[in-house]
């Protein structure tokens, strides 16, 4: 059939595992001047999920862009995953997606039916989020890539960033970890069909439910866990907040097979980049190396990491249980004492 194309065979990297490493990215952006504007509430200098610009006293724009090479062979599924991932950055800032533009690169010989299915997947997820895709831009490329530039709305006084966590806050997570390891194993036929079906369900689940729940409570910081892994994004949250994180690894939900695959060495290249960036700031305690690997695993369309006031933690945790794939209470934020930023137990 015309649409039968193995997309992952056309790409060297998959999903958010293709991201430039956080350490390299920081160096590339390090000496760029940031235009000062009192209405720019969040810019790229903050290592946050999206930029935020105040328009009026009641309205701020949240803007983000995200795209990547195929993480699934089916074009429709790939489109859904890429769109879900791009929309997530707006949710992480506490915003609501409103407008989106397609960003697409396709090989010149890619079947038109496959391109249509890719776009259909993206459109359907954007509409599920309540956003309208109004156009976009496409180019020819040997490797297919797809994603969205997304604009959302948020009240200027209710913007969530990754730098507002306070000592005593409780850390909640809304999706399991292990996507990068599973998709790496799938390329060589070593991930079960059941685990991959679960992974796809997670990657195509919007973080809308998590966002809609958390904005009702005193959440001090939030970030989505994607290509830089729980450790990388957690480190950015800890550094931005001037704090340290204490994580109970036994409370972190790991995808079936992920730890065993990590023990066998089936690890994505992005895991090693994340280790290079964050490992020096992590005290692993007595946690098994393979379980650590999953914590450094790049996630595609992962969940939200939320730092919530301890007085609201129980209520938010209970509400998340009915609105996210996996509500997890994984640790606390503590005052920074110098040295390491993340402590595992």
C-alpha positions as CSV (number, residue, x, y, z in Angstrom):
1,X,0.0,0.0,0.0
2,X,1.1,3.6,-0.7
3,X,1.1,4.5,3.0
4,X,3.3,1.6,4.1
5,X,6.6,3.3,5.1
6,X,8.9,2.5,8.0
7,X,9.5,6.0,9.3
8,X,11.9,5.1,12.1
9,X,14.2,3.5,9.4
10,X,14.6,6.9,7.8
11,X,16.0,8.6,11.0
12,X,19.2,8.3,13.0
13,X,17.5,9.4,16.2
14,X,14.0,9.1,17.6
15,X,11.7,11.6,19.3
16,X,13.1,13.7,22.0
17,X,16.2,11.6,22.1
18,X,17.3,13.7,19.2
19,X,17.6,16.8,21.3
20,X,20.9,18.7,21.6
21,X,22.2,17.9,25.1
22,X,21.4,20.4,27.9
23,X,25.0,21.1,28.6
24,X,25.9,21.8,25.0
25,X,22.7,23.9,24.6
26,X,23.7,26.1,27.6
27,X,27.1,26.7,26.0
28,X,25.6,27.6,22.6
29,X,23.2,30.1,24.2
30,X,25.6,31.3,26.9
31,X,26.8,34.6,25.4
32,X,23.8,35.6,23.4
33,X,22.3,38.9,24.5
34,X,18.8,38.9,25.8
35,X,16.7,42.0,24.9
36,X,15.3,43.5,28.0
37,X,11.5,44.1,28.0
38,X,9.5,44.5,31.1
39,X,6.7,42.5,29.5
40,X,8.9,39.5,28.8
41,X,8.1,37.4,31.9
42,X,10.0,34.3,30.8
43,X,12.7,34.1,28.1
44,X,15.3,31.6,26.9
45,X,17.8,32.7,29.5
46,X,15.7,30.9,32.2
47,X,16.0,27.3,30.7
48,X,12.3,27.1,31.0
49,X,9.7,25.2,28.8
50,X,8.3,28.2,26.9
51,X,8.5,31.9,26.7
52,X,5.8,34.1,28.3
53,X,5.0,37.7,27.2
54,X,2.6,39.9,29.0
55,X,0.0,41.6,26.7
56,X,-2.4,43.1,29.3
57,X,-2.9,42.8,33.0
58,X,-5.1,39.8,32.4
59,X,-3.4,38.1,29.4
60,X,0.0,36.7,28.6
61,X,1.1,34.7,25.6
62,X,2.9,31.4,26.1
63,X,5.0,30.5,23.0
64,X,6.9,27.3,22.3
65,X,8.2,25.2,19.4
66,X,9.0,21.5,19.4
67,X,9.7,19.0,16.6
68,X,11.7,15.8,16.1
69,X,12.3,12.8,13.9
70,X,10.0,9.7,13.9
71,X,9.6,7.7,17.1
72,X,7.0,5.4,15.5
73,X,6.7,3.8,12.1
74,X,3.0,4.7,11.6
75,X,2.7,8.3,10.2
76,X,-0.6,9.0,12.0
77,X,0.8,7.9,15.4
78,X,4.0,9.8,14.8
79,X,1.9,13.0,14.1
80,X,-0.1,12.5,17.3
81,X,3.0,12.0,19.5
82,X,4.9,15.0,18.0
83,X,1.8,17.3,18.5
84,X,1.2,16.0,22.1
85,X,4.8,16.7,22.9
86,X,4.8,20.2,21.5
87,X,1.6,21.1,23.3
88,X,3.0,19.9,26.6
89,X,5.3,23.0,27.1
90,X,2.2,25.3,27.3
91,X,0.6,23.1,29.9
92,X,3.8,23.1,31.9
93,X,3.6,26.9,32.2
94,X,0.0,26.6,33.4
95,X,-1.3,27.8,30.1
96,X,-4.0,26.7,27.6
97,X,-3.0,26.1,23.9
98,X,-4.9,28.2,21.4
99,X,-3.0,28.4,18.1
100,X,-0.5,26.2,16.4
101,X,1.6,26.1,13.2
102,X,2.9,22.9,11.6
103,X,6.7,22.4,11.2
104,X,7.4,19.6,8.8
105,X,10.4,18.1,6.9
106,X,9.7,15.2,4.5
107,X,11.8,13.2,2.0
108,X,10.8,14.0,-1.6
109,X,9.8,10.4,-2.2
110,X,7.7,10.0,0.9
111,X,4.2,8.9,-0.2
112,X,1.6,11.7,-0.1
113,X,-0.8,9.4,1.8
114,X,1.8,9.0,4.6
115,X,2.3,12.8,4.8
116,X,-1.4,13.3,5.0
117,X,-1.7,10.8,7.8
118,X,1.2,12.5,9.7
119,X,-0.6,15.8,9.5
120,X,-4.0,14.3,10.4
121,X,-2.5,12.9,13.6
122,X,-1.1,16.3,14.6
123,X,-4.4,18.1,13.7
124,X,-6.5,15.7,15.8
125,X,-4.3,16.1,18.9
126,X,-4.3,19.9,18.5
127,X,-8.1,20.0,18.3
128,X,-8.3,17.7,21.3
129,X,-6.3,20.3,23.2
130,X,-8.6,23.1,22.0
131,X,-6.0,24.6,19.7
132,X,-6.4,25.5,16.1
133,X,-3.7,24.7,13.5
134,X,-3.7,27.7,11.2
135,X,-0.8,26.9,8.8
136,X,2.8,26.2,9.0
137,X,6.0,25.5,7.0
138,X,7.4,22.5,5.3
139,X,10.7,21.7,3.6
140,X,12.3,18.7,1.8
141,X,14.8,16.7,3.9
142,X,16.2,13.2,3.8
143,X,14.9,12.6,7.3
144,X,11.3,13.2,8.2
145,X,10.6,15.6,11.1
146,X,7.4,17.0,12.5
147,X,6.2,19.2,15.3
148,X,4.3,22.4,16.2
149,X,4.9,26.0,17.1
150,X,2.3,26.6,19.7
151,X,0.8,29.8,21.3
152,X,-1.2,29.6,24.4
153,X,-2.8,32.0,26.9
154,X,-2.2,32.3,30.6
155,X,-2.9,35.0,33.3
156,X,0.3,36.9,34.0
157,X,0.0,36.3,37.7
158,X,-0.5,32.5,37.3
159,X,2.5,31.6,35.1
160,X,4.3,28.5,36.3
161,X,8.0,28.2,35.8
162,X,10.7,25.7,36.7
163,X,12.3,28.1,39.1
164,X,9.8,28.8,41.8
165,X,10.0,25.6,44.0
166,X,10.2,26.2,47.7
167,X,11.7,24.1,50.6
168,X,9.0,21.8,51.8
169,X,7.2,21.5,48.5
170,X,6.0,18.0,47.5
171,X,7.1,16.6,44.1
172,X,4.5,14.9,42.0
173,X,5.0,13.2,38.6
174,X,2.2,12.3,36.1
175,X,3.6,9.7,33.7
176,X,5.9,6.7,34.1
177,X,9.5,6.8,32.9
178,X,11.3,4.5,30.3
179,X,10.0,5.7,26.9
180,X,13.5,6.2,25.4
181,X,14.7,2.8,26.5
182,X,11.6,1.0,25.2
183,X,11.8,2.7,21.8
184,X,15.5,2.0,21.5
185,X,14.8,-1.7,22.3
186,X,11.9,-1.8,19.8
187,X,14.3,-0.9,16.9
188,X,16.0,-4.2,17.5
189,X,12.9,-6.2,18.2
190,X,13.5,-6.5,22.0
191,X,10.5,-4.6,23.4
192,X,7.2,-6.5,23.8
193,X,4.1,-5.4,21.8
194,X,2.3,-4.9,25.1
195,X,5.0,-2.5,26.4
196,X,5.1,-0.6,23.2
197,X,1.3,-0.2,23.1
198,X,1.4,1.3,26.6
199,X,4.3,3.6,25.5
200,X,2.3,4.9,22.6
201,X,-0.8,5.5,24.8
202,X,1.4,7.5,27.2
203,X,3.0,9.5,24.4
204,X,-0.3,10.4,22.9
205,X,-1.9,11.4,26.2
206,X,-2.1,15.2,26.6
207,X,-0.9,16.8,29.8
208,X,-4.2,18.7,29.8
209,X,-5.6,16.7,32.7
210,X,-2.5,17.4,34.8
211,X,-2.6,21.1,34.0
212,X,-6.3,21.5,34.7
213,X,-5.9,19.9,38.1
214,X,-2.7,21.7,39.2
215,X,-3.9,25.2,38.5
216,X,-6.5,24.8,41.2
217,X,-3.8,24.5,43.9
218,X,-0.7,26.3,45.2
219,X,1.8,25.0,42.7
220,X,5.1,26.8,43.0
221,X,7.0,25.2,40.0
222,X,6.4,22.9,37.1
223,X,8.2,21.5,34.1
224,X,7.5,18.7,31.7
225,X,9.9,15.7,31.7
226,X,11.0,15.2,28.1
227,X,14.4,14.8,26.4
228,X,16.6,15.9,29.3
229,X,15.1,13.2,31.5
230,X,13.8,13.4,35.0
231,X,17.3,14.0,36.3
232,X,18.1,16.7,33.7
233,X,14.8,18.6,34.1
234,X,14.8,18.0,37.8
235,X,18.3,19.6,38.0
236,X,17.1,22.6,36.1
237,X,14.2,23.0,38.5
238,X,16.5,22.6,41.5
239,X,19.1,25.1,40.2
240,X,16.5,27.6,39.1
241,X,14.8,27.4,42.5
242,X,18.0,27.6,44.5
243,X,17.0,24.3,46.1
244,X,17.7,20.6,46.2
245,X,15.5,17.6,45.4
246,X,15.1,14.4,47.5
247,X,13.6,11.6,45.5
248,X,12.1,8.3,46.6
249,X,13.0,6.1,43.6
250,X,10.7,3.3,44.9
251,X,7.7,5.7,44.3
252,X,8.7,6.5,40.7
253,X,6.7,4.5,38.2
254,X,8.9,2.8,35.6
255,X,7.5,1.2,32.4
256,X,7.4,-2.6,32.3
257,X,10.7,-4.0,30.9
258,X,12.6,-0.7,31.1
259,X,14.8,-1.7,34.0
260,X,15.6,-5.1,32.6
261,X,16.4,-3.6,29.2
262,X,18.7,-1.1,30.9
263,X,20.4,-4.0,32.6
264,X,21.1,-5.5,29.1
265,X,22.6,-2.2,28.0
266,X,19.8,-1.2,25.6
267,X,20.1,2.5,26.2
268,X,19.5,5.5,23.9
269,X,22.4,7.9,23.1
270,X,20.4,10.6,24.8
271,X,20.7,8.8,28.2
272,X,24.5,9.3,28.0
273,X,24.1,12.9,27.1
274,X,21.8,13.4,30.1
275,X,24.2,11.7,32.4
276,X,27.0,13.9,31.1
277,X,24.9,17.0,31.9
278,X,23.4,16.1,35.3
279,X,25.3,13.2,36.9
280,X,27.8,15.4,38.8
281,X,24.9,17.0,40.6
282,X,23.2,13.7,41.6
283,X,23.9,11.7,44.7
284,X,22.7,8.2,43.7
285,X,22.7,6.7,47.2
286,X,22.4,2.9,46.9
287,X,20.1,2.9,43.8
288,X,20.9,0.3,41.2
289,X,22.7,1.5,38.1
290,X,20.0,0.3,35.8
291,X,17.3,2.1,37.7
292,X,19.5,5.2,37.6
293,X,19.7,4.8,33.8
294,X,15.9,5.0,33.6
295,X,16.0,8.3,35.6
296,X,18.4,9.7,33.0
297,X,16.4,8.3,30.1
298,X,15.1,10.9,27.6
299,X,11.3,10.9,27.5
300,X,9.2,11.8,24.5
301,X,6.0,13.5,25.5
302,X,6.5,12.7,29.1
303,X,4.5,13.9,32.1
304,X,4.7,17.0,34.4
305,X,7.0,17.3,37.4
306,X,5.1,19.5,39.8
307,X,6.3,21.2,43.0
308,X,3.2,21.9,45.2
309,X,2.8,23.5,48.6
310,X,2.7,20.7,51.2
311,X,-0.7,21.9,52.5
312,X,-2.2,21.2,49.0
313,X,-0.2,18.1,48.2
314,X,-2.7,15.5,49.3
315,X,-5.6,17.2,47.5
316,X,-3.7,17.6,44.3
317,X,-2.4,14.1,44.4
318,X,-5.9,12.7,44.9
319,X,-7.2,14.7,42.0
320,X,-4.4,13.7,39.7
321,X,-5.2,10.0,40.3
322,X,-8.3,10.4,38.3
323,X,-6.9,12.6,35.5
324,X,-3.4,11.5,34.6
325,X,-1.8,8.2,33.4
326,X,0.2,7.7,36.6
327,X,0.0,10.0,39.6
328,X,3.2,9.6,41.7
329,X,4.3,11.3,44.9
330,X,8.1,11.1,44.4
331,X,9.8,13.3,46.8
332,X,10.3,16.8,48.3
333,X,12.1,20.1,47.7
334,X,14.6,21.1,50.4
335,X,16.8,24.1,51.1
336,X,20.1,24.0,49.2
337,X,23.0,23.1,51.4
338,X,25.7,23.3,48.8
339,X,27.1,20.5,46.7
340,X,24.7,18.0,45.1
341,X,21.3,19.0,43.9
342,X,19.4,15.7,43.6
343,X,19.5,13.0,46.2
344,X,18.2,9.5,45.4
345,X,17.1,6.9,47.9
